[in-house]
């Protein structure tokens, strides 16, 4: 289940979700707006080697779907490489 991990300052708009995180037994996937990327949301999943991957959207719900697809593609590449070994 995705969890809101947005940290809010006292003066910020607390209705805007800027960071969501999905944690499973084996990995943690985060989508967040990062100061270096403006309003574009990035994905981070160190467990599969994804670090600050731009997702091309500013919509948090779209970003969650895109990040999951990115992790699935990365895992497929990793498992496919085992077949070549």
HELIX and SHEET records of a PDB file:
HELIX    1   1 UNK A   35  UNK A   37  5                                   3    
HELIX    2   2 UNK A   46  UNK A   48  5                                   3    
HELIX    3   3 UNK A   60  UNK A   84  1                                  25    
SHEET    1   A 5 UNK A   2  UNK A   4  0                                        
SHEET    2   A 5 UNK A  19  UNK A  23 -1                                        
SHEET    3   A 5 UNK A  28  UNK A  33 -1                                        
SHEET    4   A 5 UNK A  41  UNK A  45 -1                                        
SHEET    5   A 5 UNK A  50  UNK A  54 -1                                        
END                                                                             
